[in-house]
Amino acid sequence: MSHDRKPPPPERARLVRDGFTMPAADHALLKELKHRLHTAGRDAKKSELLRAGLRALAGLDAASLAAALDRLEPVKTGRPRKSG
């Protein structure tokens, strides 16, 4: 009997695909953050930046979280109309 068995791989997190709309300035901010990371030697995907931001927001108390949301530019929900 061999004792060289590998432990089972850890379970992967279930992924959920989602879509949302954001102002062009926020989208440009994602691009800028990606560029800053690249310059620092760490590439990142948009989804990684969004997930890191969520983790940062999760660490705030309710009043700080509400204040952060109050600083956002309001956007209409739903998909933007197609131009053309």
C-alpha positions in Angstrom: 0.0 0.0 0.0 1.4 3.4 -1.0 1.4 6.4 1.2 2.1 8.8 -1.6 -1.5 9.8 -2.3 -2.1 13.4 -3.1 -4.7 15.2 -1.1 -7.8 16.1 -3.2 -7.6 19.5 -4.8 -9.5 22.3 -3.0 -13.0 23.0 -4.2 -13.2 25.8 -6.6 -15.5 28.7 -5.9 -18.7 28.7 -7.9 -18.5 31.6 -10.4 -21.4 33.8 -11.3 -21.5 35.9 -14.5 -23.1 39.3 -14.1 -23.4 42.5 -16.1 -23.7 46.1 -15.1 -23.5 49.7 -16.4 -21.1 52.3 -15.1 -20.2 55.9 -16.0 -17.4 56.2 -18.5 -15.3 57.9 -15.9 -15.5 54.9 -13.6 -14.6 52.6 -16.5 -11.6 54.8 -17.2 -10.6 54.6 -13.5 -10.5 50.8 -13.9 -8.2 51.2 -16.9 -6.0 53.6 -14.9 -5.8 51.2 -11.9 -4.8 48.4 -14.3 -2.1 50.6 -15.8 -0.8 51.5 -12.3 -0.6 47.9 -11.4 1.1 46.9 -14.6 3.7 49.6 -14.0 4.3 48.1 -10.5 4.8 44.7 -12.1 1.4 43.2 -11.2 -1.2 42.7 -13.9 -4.9 42.6 -13.0 -8.2 41.9 -14.6 -11.1 44.2 -14.2 -12.9 41.6 -12.2 -10.0 41.4 -9.8 -10.1 45.1 -9.2 -13.9 45.0 -8.6 -13.5 42.1 -6.2 -10.7 43.9 -4.3 -12.9 47.0 -4.1 -15.8 44.9 -2.7 -13.5 43.5 0.0 -12.3 47.0 0.9 -15.9 48.2 1.1 -16.8 45.2 3.3 -14.3 46.4 5.9 -16.2 49.7 6.3 -18.8 50.3 9.0 -22.3 51.1 7.7 -21.9 54.9 8.0 -18.7 54.9 6.0 -20.1 52.5 3.4 -23.2 54.8 3.0 -20.9 57.9 2.7 -18.8 56.1 0.0 -22.0 55.3 -2.0 -23.3 58.9 -1.5 -20.1 60.1 -3.4 -21.0 58.2 -6.5 -22.5 59.7 -9.6 -26.1 58.3 -9.9 -26.7 56.2 -13.0 -29.9 54.8 -14.5 -30.4 51.1 -14.0 -30.8 48.8 -17.0 -29.0 48.6 -20.3 -28.2 51.8 -22.2 -30.0 52.3 -25.4 -28.1 51.2 -28.5 -27.1 54.1 -30.7 -27.5 54.0 -34.4 
